[in-house]
Amino acid sequence: MRNCSVSWKLIISKSSRKFLRKIPKKDAERVFLAFQELAVNPYSGDIAKMKDKENEWRRRVGAYRIFYEMDENRKIIDINYIKRALPKLINLPS
């Protein structure tokens, strides 16, 4: 991320900051790197627009999901919350 200019302002919720303090340091560093990438281009990475929300997006970062909203006019990203993804269960034949 060298020589990249930040064009979006990130607002990280209190619950997201608290969540980051509880996860392993290496995972938190990956999430912080994703924050930096979002500040440069919120449409990059493994993202998806949430179907049931008007302006909510999700970005995958390893085993974690960052949920955020964007204000395109003001160039602001609100990080609403972060969750650990649940592992997918595989049905094994009996």
N, CA, C and O atoms as a GROMACS GRO file, in nm:
protein
  376
    1MET      N    1   0.083  -0.119   0.000
    1MET     CA    2   0.000   0.000   0.000
    1MET      C    3   0.088   0.126   0.000
    1MET      O    4   0.045   0.230   0.050
    2ARG      N    5   0.205   0.119  -0.053
    2ARG     CA    6   0.291   0.236  -0.059
    2ARG      C    7   0.245   0.330  -0.169
    2ARG      O    8   0.192   0.287  -0.271
    3ASN      N    9   0.267   0.458  -0.145
    3ASN     CA   10   0.237   0.563  -0.243
    3ASN      C   11   0.090   0.565  -0.284
    3ASN      O   12   0.057   0.607  -0.395
    4CYS      N   13   0.001   0.522  -0.196
    4CYS     CA   14  -0.142   0.528  -0.224
    4CYS      C   15  -0.201   0.644  -0.145
    4CYS      O   16  -0.170   0.662  -0.028
    5SER      N   17  -0.286   0.720  -0.209
    5SER     CA   18  -0.348   0.830  -0.137
    5SER      C   19  -0.484   0.787  -0.085
    5SER      O   20  -0.560   0.719  -0.154
    6VAL      N   21  -0.512   0.827   0.036
    6VAL     CA   22  -0.640   0.795   0.098
    6VAL      C   23  -0.743   0.893   0.044
    6VAL      O   24  -0.723   1.014   0.049
    7SER      N   25  -0.852   0.841  -0.008
    7SER     CA   26  -0.955   0.929  -0.062
    7SER      C   27  -1.086   0.920   0.015
    7SER      O   28  -1.175   1.003  -0.005
    8TRP      N   29  -1.100   0.820   0.102
    8TRP     CA   30  -1.222   0.802   0.181
    8TRP      C   31  -1.187   0.811   0.329
    8TRP      O   32  -1.080   0.767   0.372
    9LYS      N   33  -1.278   0.868   0.406
    9LYS     CA   34  -1.261   0.875   0.551
    9LYS      C   35  -1.332   0.755   0.613
    9LYS      O   36  -1.447   0.726   0.578
   10LEU      N   37  -1.265   0.686   0.705
   10LEU     CA   38  -1.324   0.572   0.774
   10LEU      C   39  -1.367   0.612   0.914
   10LEU      O   40  -1.292   0.678   0.986
   11ILE      N   41  -1.488   0.573   0.951
   11ILE     CA   42  -1.537   0.591   1.086
   11ILE      C   43  -1.562   0.450   1.140
   11ILE      O   44  -1.649   0.378   1.091
   12ILE      N   45  -1.485   0.412   1.241
   12ILE     CA   46  -1.492   0.276   1.295
   12ILE      C   47  -1.573   0.278   1.424
   12ILE      O   48  -1.541   0.352   1.516
   13SER      N   49  -1.678   0.198   1.429
   13SER     CA   50  -1.767   0.196   1.546
   13SER      C   51  -1.694   0.147   1.670
   13SER      O   52  -1.593   0.077   1.663
   14LYS      N   53  -1.748   0.184   1.784
   14LYS     CA   54  -1.691   0.143   1.913
   14LYS      C   55  -1.692  -0.009   1.925
   14LYS      O   56  -1.595  -0.068   1.974
   15SER      N   57  -1.800  -0.073   1.881
   15SER     CA   58  -1.809  -0.219   1.892
   15SER      C   59  -1.705  -0.287   1.802
   15SER      O   60  -1.652  -0.392   1.837
   16SER      N   61  -1.675  -0.227   1.687
   16SER     CA   62  -1.573  -0.283   1.597
   16SER      C   63  -1.434  -0.272   1.660
   16SER      O   64  -1.355  -0.365   1.652
   17ARG      N   65  -1.406  -0.157   1.721
   17ARG     CA   66  -1.276  -0.140   1.788
   17ARG      C   67  -1.261  -0.240   1.902
   17ARG      O   68  -1.154  -0.298   1.922
   18LYS      N   69  -1.368  -0.260   1.978
   18LYS     CA   70  -1.366  -0.355   2.089
   18LYS      C   71  -1.343  -0.497   2.036
   18LYS      O   72  -1.265  -0.573   2.094
   19PHE      N   73  -1.411  -0.533   1.927
   19PHE     CA   74  -1.395  -0.665   1.867
   19PHE      C   75  -1.250  -0.688   1.825
   19PHE      O   76  -1.196  -0.796   1.848
   20LEU      N   77  -1.188  -0.586   1.764
   20LEU     CA   78  -1.049  -0.600   1.717
   20LEU      C   79  -0.951  -0.622   1.831
   20LEU      O   80  -0.848  -0.687   1.813
   21ARG      N   81  -0.981  -0.568   1.949
   21ARG     CA   82  -0.892  -0.588   2.064
   21ARG      C   83  -0.899  -0.732   2.116
   21ARG      O   84  -0.807  -0.777   2.185
   22LYS      N   85  -1.006  -0.803   2.083
   22LYS     CA   86  -1.027  -0.938   2.137
   22LYS      C   87  -0.975  -1.049   2.045
   22LYS      O   88  -0.958  -1.163   2.090
   23ILE      N   89  -0.949  -1.018   1.919
   23ILE     CA   90  -0.906  -1.123   1.826
   23ILE      C   91  -0.753  -1.130   1.824
   23ILE      O   92  -0.687  -1.036   1.868
   24PRO      N   93  -0.696  -1.241   1.773
   24PRO     CA   94  -0.550  -1.252   1.765
   24PRO      C   95  -0.488  -1.135   1.688
   24PRO      O   96  -0.546  -1.085   1.592
   25LYS      N   97  -0.372  -1.094   1.732
   25LYS     CA   98  -0.304  -0.977   1.675
   25LYS      C   99  -0.285  -0.989   1.524
   25LYS      O  100  -0.306  -0.893   1.451
   26LYS      N  101  -0.247  -1.108   1.478
   26LYS     CA  102  -0.225  -1.129   1.334
   26LYS      C  103  -0.355  -1.106   1.255
   26LYS      O  104  -0.352  -1.047   1.146
   27ASP      N  105  -0.467  -1.152   1.309
   27ASP     CA  106  -0.596  -1.131   1.242
   27ASP      C  107  -0.634  -0.983   1.243
   27ASP      O  108  -0.684  -0.931   1.143
   28ALA      N  109  -0.610  -0.916   1.355
   28ALA     CA  110  -0.641  -0.773   1.365
   28ALA      C  111  -0.558  -0.694   1.264
   28ALA      O  112  -0.608  -0.598   1.204
   29GLU      N  113  -0.433  -0.733   1.244
   29GLU     CA  114  -0.347  -0.665   1.146
   29GLU      C  115  -0.403  -0.681   1.004
   29GLU      O  116  -0.397  -0.588   0.924
   30ARG      N  117  -0.456  -0.799   0.973
   30ARG     CA  118  -0.516  -0.821   0.840
   30ARG      C  119  -0.639  -0.734   0.821
   30ARG      O  120  -0.662  -0.680   0.713
   31VAL      N  121  -0.719  -0.720   0.928
   31VAL     CA  122  -0.838  -0.636   0.920
   31VAL      C  123  -0.797  -0.489   0.903
   31VAL      O  124  -0.857  -0.417   0.823
   32PHE      N  125  -0.694  -0.444   0.976
   32PHE     CA  126  -0.646  -0.307   0.961
   32PHE      C  127  -0.595  -0.281   0.819
   32PHE      O  128  -0.616  -0.173   0.765
   33LEU      N  129  -0.528  -0.379   0.760
   33LEU     CA  130  -0.483  -0.366   0.622
   33LEU      C  131  -0.603  -0.349   0.528
   33LEU      O  132  -0.600  -0.269   0.435
   34ALA      N  133  -0.710  -0.425   0.554
   34ALA     CA  134  -0.832  -0.412   0.474
   34ALA      C  135  -0.893  -0.273   0.492
   34ALA      O  136  -0.946  -0.217   0.396
   35PHE      N  137  -0.885  -0.217   0.613
   35PHE     CA  138  -0.933  -0.080   0.636
   35PHE      C  139  -0.856   0.017   0.547
   35PHE      O  140  -0.915   0.106   0.485
   36GLN      N  141  -0.724   0.001   0.541
   36GLN     CA  142  -0.642   0.089   0.458
   36GLN      C  143  -0.681   0.078   0.311
   36GLN      O  144  -0.687   0.178   0.239
   37GLU      N  145  -0.707  -0.044   0.267
   37GLU     CA  146  -0.748  -0.066   0.128
   37GLU      C  147  -0.885  -0.005   0.101
   37GLU      O  148  -0.908   0.052  -0.006
   38LEU      N  149  -0.977  -0.015   0.198
   38LEU     CA  150  -1.109   0.046   0.183
   38LEU      C  151  -1.098   0.197   0.170
   38LEU      O  152  -1.171   0.258   0.092
   39ALA      N  153  -1.007   0.257   0.246
   39ALA     CA  154  -0.990   0.403   0.242
   39ALA      C  155  -0.942   0.451   0.105
   39ALA      O  156  -0.969   0.565   0.066
   40VAL      N  157  -0.872   0.365   0.033
   40VAL     CA  158  -0.824   0.400  -0.101
   40VAL      C  159  -0.931   0.368  -0.205
   40VAL      O  160  -0.960   0.450  -0.293
   41ASN      N  161  -0.990   0.248  -0.195
   41ASN     CA  162  -1.092   0.205  -0.292
   41ASN      C  163  -1.188   0.109  -0.224
   41ASN      O  164  -1.156  -0.009  -0.207
   42PRO      N  165  -1.306   0.156  -0.184
   42PRO     CA  166  -1.402   0.070  -0.113
   42PRO      C  167  -1.464  -0.038  -0.200
   42PRO      O  168  -1.537  -0.124  -0.150
   43TYR      N  169  -1.438  -0.036  -0.330
   43TYR     CA  170  -1.494  -0.137  -0.420
   43TYR      C  171  -1.395  -0.248  -0.454
   43TYR      O  172  -1.424  -0.334  -0.537
   44SER      N  173  -1.278  -0.246  -0.391
   44SER     CA  174  -1.179  -0.350  -0.419
   44SER      C  175  -1.189  -0.461  -0.316
   44SER      O  176  -1.252  -0.444  -0.211
   45GLY      N  177  -1.127  -0.573  -0.346
   45GLY     CA  178  -1.129  -0.685  -0.253
   45GLY      C  179  -1.253  -0.770  -0.270
   45GLY      O  180  -1.330  -0.752  -0.364
   46ASP      N  181  -1.271  -0.862  -0.180
   46ASP     CA  182  -1.384  -0.956  -0.184
   46ASP      C  183  -1.502  -0.891  -0.114
   46ASP      O  184  -1.525  -0.912   0.005
   47ILE      N  185  -1.579  -0.812  -0.191
   47ILE     CA  186  -1.692  -0.739  -0.133
   47ILE      C  187  -1.823  -0.786  -0.194
   47ILE      O  188  -1.825  -0.846  -0.301
   48ALA      N  189  -1.932  -0.758  -0.124
   48ALA     CA  190  -2.066  -0.787  -0.175
   48ALA      C  191  -2.162  -0.687  -0.114
   48ALA      O  192  -2.151  -0.653   0.004
   49LYS      N  193  -2.256  -0.640  -0.194
   49LYS     CA  194  -2.360  -0.552  -0.142
   49LYS      C  195  -2.464  -0.638  -0.072
   49LYS      O  196  -2.505  -0.741  -0.125
   50MET      N  197  -2.504  -0.598   0.046
   50MET     CA  198  -2.602  -0.674   0.122
   50MET      C  199  -2.740  -0.654   0.058
   50MET      O  200  -2.782  -0.541   0.033
   51LYS      N  201  -2.809  -0.763   0.034
   51LYS     CA  202  -2.937  -0.758  -0.037
   51LYS      C  203  -3.047  -0.692   0.044
   51LYS      O  204  -3.129  -0.618  -0.010
   52ASP      N  205  -3.049  -0.718   0.174
   52ASP     CA  206  -3.159  -0.669   0.257
   52ASP      C  207  -3.135  -0.529   0.314
   52ASP      O  208  -3.221  -0.475   0.383
   53LYS      N  209  -3.021  -0.470   0.284
   53LYS     CA  210  -2.988  -0.336   0.334
   53LYS      C  211  -2.968  -0.242   0.216
   53LYS      O  212  -2.914  -0.282   0.113
   54GLU      N  213  -3.011  -0.119   0.232
   54GLU     CA  214  -3.004  -0.024   0.121
   54GLU      C  215  -2.861   0.009   0.079
   54GLU      O  216  -2.829   0.011  -0.040
   55ASN      N  217  -2.776   0.036   0.177
   55ASN     CA  218  -2.641   0.080   0.142
   55ASN      C  219  -2.535   0.010   0.226
   55ASN      O  220  -2.433   0.070   0.259
   56GLU      N  221  -2.558  -0.116   0.260
   56GLU     CA  222  -2.460  -0.189   0.341
   56GLU      C  223  -2.383  -0.286   0.253
   56GLU      O  224  -2.438  -0.350   0.164
   57TRP      N  225  -2.254  -0.293   0.281
   57TRP     CA  226  -2.163  -0.380   0.208
   57TRP      C  227  -2.092  -0.472   0.305
   57TRP      O  228  -2.086  -0.446   0.425
   58ARG      N  229  -2.038  -0.581   0.251
   58ARG     CA  230  -1.962  -0.676   0.332
   58ARG      C  231  -1.830  -0.702   0.261
   58ARG      O  232  -1.826  -0.720   0.139
   59ARG      N  233  -1.722  -0.704   0.338
   59ARG     CA  234  -1.592  -0.740   0.282
   59ARG      C  235  -1.537  -0.857   0.361
   59ARG      O  236  -1.536  -0.856   0.484
   60ARG      N  237  -1.490  -0.960   0.287
   60ARG     CA  238  -1.429  -1.076   0.351
   60ARG      C  239  -1.282  -1.051   0.374
   60ARG      O  240  -1.210  -1.004   0.286
   61VAL      N  241  -1.238  -1.084   0.495
   61VAL     CA  242  -1.096  -1.076   0.530
   61VAL      C  243  -1.065  -1.204   0.608
   61VAL      O  244  -1.084  -1.209   0.729
   62GLY      N  245  -1.018  -1.306   0.538
   62GLY     CA  246  -0.991  -1.434   0.603
   62GLY      C  247  -1.118  -1.489   0.666
   62GLY      O  248  -1.219  -1.507   0.598
   63ALA      N  249  -1.112  -1.516   0.796
   63ALA     CA  250  -1.227  -1.573   0.867
   63ALA      C  251  -1.321  -1.465   0.920
   63ALA      O  252  -1.414  -1.495   0.995
   64TYR      N  253  -1.298  -1.340   0.883
   64TYR     CA  254  -1.377  -1.229   0.936
   64TYR      C  255  -1.452  -1.157   0.825
   64TYR      O  256  -1.414  -1.163   0.708
   65ARG      N  257  -1.560  -1.090   0.865
   65ARG     CA  258  -1.640  -1.011   0.772
   65ARG      C  259  -1.654  -0.870   0.828
   65ARG      O  260  -1.690  -0.852   0.944
   66ILE      N  261  -1.626  -0.772   0.744
   66ILE     CA  262  -1.641  -0.632   0.781
   66ILE      C  263  -1.770  -0.583   0.714
   66ILE      O  264  -1.785  -0.595   0.593
   67PHE      N  265  -1.861  -0.528   0.793
   67PHE     CA  266  -1.986  -0.474   0.741
   67PHE      C  267  -1.980  -0.322   0.750
   67PHE      O  268  -1.952  -0.266   0.856
   68TYR      N  269  -2.006  -0.256   0.637
   68TYR     CA  270  -1.991  -0.111   0.634
   68TYR      C  271  -2.092  -0.046   0.540
   68TYR      O  272  -2.150  -0.111   0.453
   69GLU      N  273  -2.110   0.084   0.560
   69GLU     CA  274  -2.195   0.166   0.475
   69GLU      C  275  -2.109   0.276   0.413
   69GLU      O  276  -2.013   0.322   0.474
   70MET      N  277  -2.145   0.317   0.292
   70MET     CA  278  -2.070   0.421   0.222
   70MET      C  279  -2.158   0.541   0.194
   70MET      O  280  -2.274   0.526   0.154
   71ASP      N  281  -2.103   0.658   0.213
   71ASP     CA  282  -2.166   0.783   0.171
   71ASP      C  283  -2.081   0.835   0.056
   71ASP      O  284  -1.977   0.896   0.077
   72GLU      N  285  -2.127   0.810  -0.066
   72GLU     CA  286  -2.049   0.844  -0.186
   72GLU      C  287  -2.026   0.994  -0.199
   72GLU      O  288  -1.919   1.036  -0.242
   73ASN      N  289  -2.125   1.074  -0.163
   73ASN     CA  290  -2.111   1.219  -0.179
   73ASN      C  291  -2.005   1.277  -0.087
   73ASN      O  292  -1.927   1.364  -0.127
   74ARG      N  293  -2.002   1.230   0.037
   74ARG     CA  294  -1.907   1.283   0.135
   74ARG      C  295  -1.779   1.200   0.143
   74ARG      O  296  -1.686   1.237   0.214
   75LYS      N  297  -1.775   1.087   0.072
   75LYS     CA  298  -1.658   0.996   0.073
   75LYS      C  299  -1.628   0.948   0.215
   75LYS      O  300  -1.515   0.957   0.263
   76ILE      N  301  -1.733   0.897   0.281
   76ILE     CA  302  -1.720   0.846   0.417
   76ILE      C  303  -1.764   0.700   0.419
   76ILE      O  304  -1.865   0.664   0.359
   77ILE      N  305  -1.686   0.617   0.489
   77ILE     CA  306  -1.721   0.477   0.511
   77ILE      C  307  -1.741   0.458   0.660
   77ILE      O  308  -1.651   0.484   0.740
   78ASP      N  309  -1.860   0.411   0.697
   78ASP     CA  310  -1.890   0.378   0.837
   78ASP      C  311  -1.873   0.229   0.856
   78ASP      O  312  -1.950   0.150   0.801
   79ILE      N  313  -1.773   0.189   0.934
   79ILE     CA  314  -1.755   0.048   0.968
   79ILE      C  315  -1.852   0.020   1.081
   79ILE      O  316  -1.830   0.062   1.194
   80ASN      N  317  -1.960  -0.052   1.051
   80ASN     CA  318  -2.066  -0.076   1.149
   80ASN      C  319  -2.029  -0.186   1.248
   80ASN      O  320  -2.043  -0.170   1.369
   81TYR      N  321  -1.982  -0.300   1.194
   81TYR     CA  322  -1.944  -0.411   1.281
   81TYR      C  323  -1.858  -0.511   1.205
   81TYR      O  324  -1.853  -0.511   1.082
   82ILE      N  325  -1.792  -0.595   1.282
   82ILE     CA  326  -1.707  -0.701   1.228
   82ILE      C  327  -1.752  -0.830   1.294
   82ILE      O  328  -1.779  -0.833   1.414
   83LYS      N  329  -1.760  -0.936   1.216
   83LYS     CA  330  -1.800  -1.067   1.270
   83LYS      C  331  -1.702  -1.173   1.223
   83LYS      O  332  -1.640  -1.161   1.118
   84ARG      N  333  -1.690  -1.276   1.303
   84ARG     CA  334  -1.616  -1.394   1.260
   84ARG      C  335  -1.713  -1.480   1.181
   84ARG      O  336  -1.825  -1.504   1.225
   85ALA      N  337  -1.670  -1.525   1.065
   85ALA     CA  338  -1.756  -1.608   0.980
   85ALA      C  339  -1.771  -1.746   1.041
   85ALA      O  340  -1.676  -1.801   1.097
   86LEU      N  341  -1.888  -1.800   1.030
   86LEU     CA  342  -1.912  -1.936   1.078
   86LEU      C  343  -1.860  -2.034   0.975
   86LEU      O  344  -1.877  -2.014   0.855
   87PRO      N  345  -1.795  -2.141   1.021
   87PRO     CA  346  -1.747  -2.241   0.924
   87PRO      C  347  -1.864  -2.311   0.857
   87PRO      O  348  -1.967  -2.338   0.920
   88LYS      N  349  -1.847  -2.342   0.730
   88LYS     CA  350  -1.952  -2.415   0.658
   88LYS      C  351  -1.944  -2.561   0.698
   88LYS      O  352  -1.837  -2.621   0.704
   89LEU      N  353  -2.059  -2.617   0.724
   89LEU     CA  354  -2.066  -2.758   0.762
   89LEU      C  355  -2.077  -2.844   0.637
   89LEU      O  356  -2.150  -2.811   0.544
   90ILE      N  357  -2.004  -2.951   0.637
   90ILE     CA  358  -2.006  -3.043   0.523
   90ILE      C  359  -2.084  -3.167   0.563
   90ILE      O  360  -2.057  -3.228   0.666
   91ASN      N  361  -2.180  -3.203   0.480
   91ASN     CA  362  -2.257  -3.325   0.505
   91ASN      C  363  -2.177  -3.444   0.453
   91ASN      O  364  -2.155  -3.458   0.333
   92LEU      N  365  -2.135  -3.528   0.544
   92LEU     CA  366  -2.061  -3.647   0.505
   92LEU      C  367  -2.158  -3.762   0.483
   92LEU      O  368  -2.258  -3.774   0.554
   93PRO      N  369  -2.130  -3.846   0.384
   93PRO     CA  370  -2.219  -3.960   0.362
   93PRO      C  371  -2.214  -4.056   0.480
   93PRO      O  372  -2.109  -4.073   0.542
   94SER      N  373  -2.328  -4.117   0.512
   94SER     CA  374  -2.331  -4.209   0.626
   94SER      C  375  -2.284  -4.346   0.589
   94SER      O  376  -2.280  -4.435   0.674
   0.00000   0.00000   0.00000
